[in-house]
Every structure is written in structure tokens, then in C-alpha cells.
Amino acid sequence: MLQIPSDNLLIKKTLEELFESPTAVDRIVSDFDYTTYHISTPEEKTKLLISIQSKAFKDCAKYGALEKLKSVYAAYESPTIEPGYDFSLYLDLGSISGLEAQNEVIESISLLKRNMLAAPFDAAFEEYERLSAKHQETGVEPETRSSVYEINYRDEEAIYIQPSFDRVTVIFSTVFKDETDKIFGKVFLQEFVDARRRAVQNAPQVLYSHKEPPLEVRDMIKYSPDEKKGYITFVLFPRHLVPQKRDNTISHIQLFRSYFHYHIKCSKAYMHSRMRFRVNQYLKVLNRAKPENDEAVERKTATGRRFQER
């Protein structure tokens, strides 16, 4: 199955072209989850203004997204934010020389959305470390549940992150527009469960519910029995949260919704193509079954009378 990369391919291609041959540009680039980039040269062709606007930015900012972006892109932060956008970078192409340095800048800027969405996960993982250290020190489990980090990144869909002293639970709420999508989704998620049971023992635990929200977020969601919404829960254990694996864990899990629905659509497209192929095969069989000399055959009734055309 295809794994969607964390970087934005159009951002990379655009920056590569501009580094190779600077020119005036005014380009809008779209990404998953209602995220939009604007690449422009408002002053001169070697001075780039790169801005990002995302539906999730407001919630991510509560958990330190702005501070994280400023720390990662301190050398390229724009003094002013472009109107209509959430964060802007100012890049002077002439000040960056050397292919290796240019590739590093291109790779870093193409991960702009990834770094923004990573802020709530970083905050949750840090809280997990505090709770884990406290538990190891006292040996007593906390009586109350920790806070839940909520990211509303799409219409009627959200990501919920709840750290605990021994795990971090990540819950995706997703809307299925068709009943067939829900069926495909159940099949895919069952494969996640079976794969972990068969061979991938180190994979996170995956749970799925299409009727009621999980207990961790039930108090935060207005549940309706008629809604076409499912809930996918990932349980991240300490082995997934160690420093050397943390960035990789964040990069993969934040793209799960796009990965999930992408493969549902691919499966439906494949089934439709196979159905059309089968219909064409049946039509060929029916065409071969037609009599070749239909007009030359003499037709009679049961009493022996002949048909005559009038």
C-alpha cells in the first residue's frame, strides 16, 4: 500500500525551479486537510514570500504551533504575516549558495504543514513523559485522566490526543459519506488488527468504532445515532515514544486520515474497473451467441403455417 509522504511535492518542485532559474511567481498550492500555500515574489524575483493557511492552525496554536514554527524557521521568518494566512516565511534565494544548502532549505519548507501539526503531538508526548516520570517516582497511578488535545482539522472531523503515564491515545473521527466507504473502512482496519496479530508485534494497537465515540472523548462529542462518523483509535506505547522514534511516529500518524480515505477511493476505483471489464466480457459472449444467418431461417408456427411479412 502506498505511504503518503509528509512533505509537499509541489512546494519542492516550485522551489527547485526557482533556485535553478529565479523568476516572478504568484502560485497557490493546495495540500490535504484544507491547507493552502501561497508562493509569491512581491518585491523582486529572488525574494520569496511563502505563506500557509490551515483550518487546523487555530487549534494547533493553542499547543505551541507558532512557537515551534518560529524555532524551526527562525532564519526565514517573515516580519509580517501575509493577510489571509496564518504564518509566513521570507526567503532570499541569492543568500543561499551550494546545492546541499538549497536542498536542506527546500526539504525544510516542504515540511511546513507537518511541523505545524506536530506541535500538539509534541506537547502531548512531553506531558506523557512528565506523567511517566511521576508514576515511576511515586508508584501510584493518577486518579484523574489527563487533558485531551483536540485538533479540528476538517469539517466535522478532528484528532484527539490523550497522554497517560504509560501510553498516548490518538483518536481520529472521520465522516463516511457513503455506506460502501464504511464497509471498505472496516475491512482496512481489520487488516491493521490482523497484521499486528500475525507479524507486526511492535505496531500500535488499532481500535475502530462506527457507532459510539470512544470513552476518552465521549464527553466532548455530541453523539447522534444517525451520523455517518467512525472513530479510529491508535494506542501508542512507550516503544513508539522514545526520542529516536518520536519524529517518525508523528510524521506517520498525522497523515493517517488522508492515507485511509485515499486507499478507500483506490479500492472503489479498482472494483469499478473490474466490473466494467466483466460487463464487456459478458457483452462479447452475448454477441457471439447471436445466430449468424437469422434472416435465412424459415419460421413456422406450431401448426405448420409460415410467417409472412406485410
N, C-alpha and C positions, 0 to 999 in steps of 0.2 A: 504494500500500500504506500502511496505517495506521502512523504512527510513535507508539509509546507514549511519553507524556511522562514526565519524570524526577520530577515532583512527585506527591504522593499527593492525589487528588481528594477523598477522604473527609475527610482531615485539613483541607484547605482549607475544605470546606463546614461542617465542625463548628466550626472557629474563627470563620468568618464569622458563623454563627448565634450563637455565644457573645458575640462582640463586639457584635452588634446587640442581643441580649437575654440577659444573663448568667443562668444557671440551673444548678442542681446537675446534674452529669453523671457517669456512670461507663460509659465506652464502650470497647469493644475494636475496633480497626481492623486488618484484615489487609492485607498487601501481598505482592508477588511474592517468591519465594525464601525462604519460611519466615520472613518478617519480620512482627512483630506490634507494634502500638502500643497503649498504654493511656492514655486521656484521662480524668482524674478531678478532682473537687473535694473533696479530703479535709478541708479546713478550712472554706472558705466559697465561695460561688458565683462570686466574682470571682478566686479564686486557683486557677490550673490547675496540675496536675502531669501532664506529658507524658513518657511513658517508651517506650523502644524495646528490643525483644529480637530478635536476628537470629542465625541459625545461622552467619553469616559473621563475626560480631563478634570472636570469639576470634582468628581469623587476621588480620583487619584491624588488631586492636590491636597485633600484632607490628610493623606497619609505620607506626605513629603515628596510628591512627584516633582514639584517645582524646584525644590532644593536639590533633588537628585539630578535633574537635567542641568541645573546650573553647575553642579560639581563635575559632571561628565563633560559638558561642553563649555567649560569656563573660558577657554581660549577663543570661542566662536560666538559667545552670547551677544545678541544684539542689544544695544542700549534701550531701544523701544520695541514694543511688540506690534506687529502689523495689525491694523484694525480688522476685526472679524476672526482673528486667530488666537490661539492660546499661548503659543511660545514661538520665538523667532531666533534664528541664527544668522550671523553676518559673516560671510566667508570671502576673504580676499584671495583669489586664485593665484595672483602673482607672488604672494608671500610664501607659498608652499612649493618647494622645489624638490625634485627627486621622486622617482616612481614609487618607491616604498612609502614615503611620507604621504603621497597623494592617495595611495590605496588604503592606508590607515584612516585617513580623513573620510574617504568615500564609505568605507565599511562602518565607521562610527556613525555617520549621519544617516545611513540607510537603516540603522537600528534605533532611530529616534522614537518610534512608537513603542518598540519593545522595551526601551529603557523607561518610558513613561509608565507603562503598565506594570513594570517590575517594582515600582515603589511600594504599593500595598503588600506585595508578597514579601519584600524585604522587611517591612515593618512587622508583618505577622511572624516571620521567621525569627526576628530579633525578640519578639515577645515570647515565642516558644523557647528560646534559649534562656530567657530570664525565669520562666516558669519551671523549666527543666533543672536549672541550677538551684532554684529554691527548693524544689522537690528533693533533689539529691542531698541538700544540706539538712533539711528537716525530716525527710522521710514521710511526710504527710501529704496526701493528695489534696488539692484545693477543693473547698466545699462548693464554691460557685464557679459557673462556667465563665470562660474568658470572653472578651468582646468579639463581635463578628464584624469583619471588614467587608463592606458592601460596595461593589462597583457596578453601576448601571451603565453598561456599555452599548446596549442596543434597546430598541423599543420593546418593552415588556420582558426583557431578558437581563440577567445580572449574574455576577460572580460573587460568591460569598466565601470568605476565608476565615476560619476559626482556629486559632492556635491553642494548643493544650500543652501540658507538661511532657507528654510522651508522643505527640503527633500533631500534624496540621491537617485539618479537613478543608478541602476545596470543593465547593458545590456550584455547579452550573445549572441555571434554569434556562431552558430553551423551548421555543414555541414550534410545534409541528403544524404546518398549515394543512397538510393532507394526512388522512388516515394511513396511507401507504408509507409516508415518511416515518410515522410512529412504528410501523411494523419493521421497516428496514432498520430503524434505530435500535430496536430491541435485539435484532439479530446481530448487529455490530457489537453492541455492548455485551452480549452473551459471549462473543468471541474474545473480548477482553478478559472476561472472567475465566473462560476455559483455558486461554493461553497462560494465564498466571498459574492455574492449577496444574497444567501439564508440564510446562518447561520454564517459564519466566518467573521463577520464585521471588526474585527481587523487585518485581513490578509493584506499583501501588495497588491497593485494594480498590476495586471499582464496584459501586452500587448504583442501581437505577430504579427510579420510581416514576410512574406516569399517572399516579392517582393523587397522592398527597405529598406535600413538601416534607423533607427530612426534619427530624426533631430539632436539629441545630438552628433552623431558620423558620420554623413553623410560626413562631410568634411575630415574625417580621413580614409575613406574606399574607395577603388577603386571598384565601383559597376559595375557588369556585369549582364544583364538580364538573361543570360543563367546559372548562377551559382546556385547550389543547396544548398543555405545557408538560414537559418532562423535567426531571431533576437527576443529574448525573453527579455522583459523589466520588471524589478521589480521597483516599486516606494516605497521606504522606508520612512515612515512618522515619525515625532518626537516620536511617541509612540514606534516605533521599535528601536530607537536610544538612549533611556535613558540608563544610566550606568548599571542598573541591568539586562537589556535585550541585551546589545550590544554583549557580547561574544556568546550568544546563536544565535543571528541573523547572526553573521559572520560564525559560525560553520555550520549552515544550508544552507546558500545561496551559499557558495563556492563549495558545493557538488551538486549543482542543476543539472549541466550538466550530471554528472555520474548517478544521480538519474533518470533523464529524459530519457536518452538513455537505461538505464537498464530496465525500465518498458516498453519501446517500444519493446525491444527484447523479454521480457517475454510475452507480448501480442501476438506477432507474433508466438512464440513457442506454446502458448496455442491454437491459432487458427489453426495452422498446426496439432496439436494433435487431435483437434476436427474434422478436415477434414479427417484425416486418419481413425478415428473411424467411421465416417459416411460412408466412402468408404467401410470399412469392413462390415458394416451393410447391405449396398446395395448388396455386393457380396454374402452375406448369403441369401438374398431374391432371387437373381437370381439363386443361386444353388438349392434352394428349388423349383423353378419354372420349373426345367428340368423334362421331363417325366421319370417315373421310368422304364417302360417296352418299351423303344423306339424300340428295335430290334424286339420285338414280334408283333408290329403293322404292318399289311399288307398295303402296299402303292399302290394306283391305280391312274391312270390318269383320266382326265375328261371323257374320252370315255370308261373307264372301264378296260383298259389294266393294267397289273401288271408290277411292276418294277422287273427286273431280274439282279442279279449281274453277271458280266462276269469275 
